[in-house]
Amino acid sequence: MRSGKVLLGVLAGVATGAVIGILFASDKGTNTRKKIFKYGDNYVAELKSRFDDFLDTITEKYESAKGDANNLIEKGKSRTEQVKDDVKNAVHEKVSYR
């Protein structure tokens, strides 16, 4: 959840800065538009980079959790087989002992 809050904060800061910059600009409208497009492209590239990093992190965590789950499943299967064998042996010993 922290990454989402950080991303939201960055977006809010970018939007606020852009609006304040436009309102207090002393430049001509055409120059201001050029600057907006230039900075907009930079912001889009930065956001895309951060989003890609975020996706990479999520993917890594998913793969790690998936591996952990698979390991846990294998341990469970192994333990189940062990318990099954122990029960069979115990029953066999009781039956043979009589």
N, C-alpha and C positions, 0 to 999 in steps of 0.2 A: 504494500500500500504506500510505502514511502516514495517509491519512484513515481507513482501517479500524482502524489501531492507535489513533488518537486517539479514534474512536468507541467502541472497546472499552474504552479507559481511562476515558472519561466514564461509560459504563454501569457499570463496576466501581466507580467512585467514588460514583456515585449509590446503587448497591445497598449498598455498605458504610456510607455515611452513613445510609441509611434504617434498616438493621439496628441500628446503634449508637444512633441516635435512639430507636428503639422500646424497646431494652433499658434505656436509662437515662432513659426518660420518667418524669416525676413527675406526669403528668396522668392523669385517668381514662381508661379504655379507650375510651369513646365519643368523648371529645375527641381522643384520639390517632388514632382511626380517621378522624375528620373531617379532621384535619390531614394524615393519610396520603393521603386522597383528594384533598385540595386540592393538596398538593405533587406527588402522582402526576400529576394533570392538567397541572400546570405542566411537569413533566419530560417528559411525553408530548408536549406542545406544542413544547417545546424540541427534543426528539429528532426530531420530525416536521419541524421547520424545518431542522435540520441535515441530515437525510436528503434533504429537497427540494433544499437547496443542493448537496449531494453529487451528486444526480442531475443537476442543472443543469450542474454542472461536467463530469461524465462525458459528458453529451449534447453540450456545447460541444466537448469534446476529440474526440468521435466525429465530429461534423460537420466539424471542422477537418481531421482525418485523412482523412476521406472526400473533402473538397475537394482536399487535397494529392495523394491517390491519383489522383483524376480528372485533375488537372493533369499528373501524371507519365504517366498513360496517354496523354493527348493529345500530350505531348511525344514519347513513344515512337512513336506513330502517325506524327507529323509527321516524325520522324527516319527512320523506316522508309521512308516515301514518298520522302524525299530520297535515301536510299541506293539505293532501287530505281531512281529516275530517273537517278542517277549511273551505276549499273551499265548501264542501258539505253543511256545516251549513250556510255559507254566501249565497249560492244559494237558499237553503231552506227558509231562512229568506226573501230574495228578492221575491221569488215566493209566499210565504205565506202573505207577506205584501201587495201585490197588491190585 
